Amino acid sequence: MDQNTNRNENVHQKPKEGMVCLVTYEDITEENYVEYQVYPSLKWKPALFEQCVVEQMLNDMFQQYIDRVKKTDCQAELRRLLEKGPPIYISDEHGLPLEEGEEHIIRLWFSSDNIIRSAKLNGSKEGEERQLLWDELNQFIVVDDDNDNGELDEKM
């Protein structure tokens, strides 16, 4: 998909009066309003984040995940991070909530420029490349039955 040529088809709304970004607490207006499309229903929903927050998430979320996996000293946190594997798509349970049966977000629409974009995170991997990365990150898990306090050994 060419992310800069897919224009909307008049399926999008305007922000509701009084909408406020959950991160910046700025008003959500037509200049910073975002909608997200979920899979498999393909339903469009209003984001509870303004555009600059969504853009930052797209740019940083994948690398932040990698950094957390590599830097955590908590075995429990590491297992939680690795359970689902490296993220592919933008997600946030508060600002971009999914309903039961919805798997992930596939597209974003910014009211400011009326363009539909992919919801894939910058730097994210798919298919075999993702599996190789996931396998590599799983090597950070330390199996030590003597250490049951949730902390990682100093082997890293």
N, C-alpha and C positions, 0 to 999 in steps of 0.2 A: 504494500500500500504506500503510495506517495503521500506522506503526511501533510504536505503543503497544498495539495490540490483537491482533497476530499472536502467539499463544502457541505454544509448541512442541507437538509431537505425540508425545512420548515417544521421540524419535529421538536425543536427546542423551545424552551420557555424563557421567561424573564425571571430575574430573582424576585422572590416574595419580599414585600415591604418589611423592613425590620430584620432581614437576614444579617447575621454577624459572623465573621470568620472565627472558628473555635481556637485558632492559634494567635492571630494578631489582634483580635477584637475590633477590627476595622469593619465598617459596613460593607456588605457585599452588594455591588451595584452592577449595572450592565458592563462597566469597564473592567471588572475583575471577576465576574461570574463564570463558574465552570460547571459543566455537567459531565457525568461519566456513564458509560454504557457497560452493562454487565452481561456476562456469558453464563448460561446459554439463552436467556430470555431476550437479549438484545434491547432491554428496556433502558431508557435514559433516565438518570436521576440527578437531582441537584447536589453538588458537592457542598459541604459545610466548611470548606476552606476557600480562601480567595486564590486567584490565579498565581500570585507569586509564591505561595506556599506549595501549591501543586507542582509548579515548575521546579522548585527546590527539591521536592521529594523525588521527582523524576530524575533529577541530576545526581542526587546524593544517596538515595535509599539503598541501592545495591552495594556501593562501596562501604557504607556504614555497616551493613550486615557482615561483609567480609571482615572489616576491622573488628567488630564485636566478637566474631568467632575466634579470630587470631589473638585477641587481647584478654578475653575473659579468664578469670582464675576460678570460676565457679563451674563445677562439673554439671550441676543441674541446669544452669543457664545454657551451657554449651549443648547439652542434649536437646533442650527445647528449641534452640536455634537451628540445629541440624535435623530435627524431626521432619520438617516439611521441605528441607533443602533450600538451596539458594533461590531467592525470589526472582520472578520474571516480570511480574506486573506490579504497578503501584497498588498499595493497599493501606487502609487505615480503618480500624473498626469504628472510630468515632466520626471522622470527617468524610469517609467514603464507605459507609456501612453496606454490607451485603445481607440479603435476606436468605432464609433457608432455601437451599436448592441452587443458589447462585454460586458459581465457582470462583470467578475472578472478574476484574475489570479489564475490558479489552480496548476501549477507546475513550478519549477525552475530547470535549468540545469547549473551546474558549469563546465566550461571547465577544470579547474584545476584537477578535479578528475573524470570527465566524468560520474557523477551520477545525476540522476533525483530525485528531492525532492518535497515534498509537499510545497505549497505556504501558508499553514495555519500558522498564527502567533502563537508563543509560548504563551500559556495561554488562547488562544481564546476559546470561547464556541460556541456550536451549538445546534440547536433544542430547547427543553424545557429548558435546562440549560441556553442557551443564552437569551431566553425570560424572564426567572426569573431575570437574571442580568439586562436586559434592563428595566424591570418593577421597579427594585430596584433603578436604576440610574435615572429613570424618577421622582422619589420622590424628587430629588434635584431641580426640577422646582418649582419656587414660583409663584403662581398666585396672583397678586396684581395689581388691576386696577389703584390704586393711584400712583404706581411707574412705570412711562412710560419712564424712561430714560435708560432702558436696564440693570440696575444693580440689583443684587439679594439683597433681604432683608437679614438682619443679623440673620436669623433663623437657619443657618447651623452651 
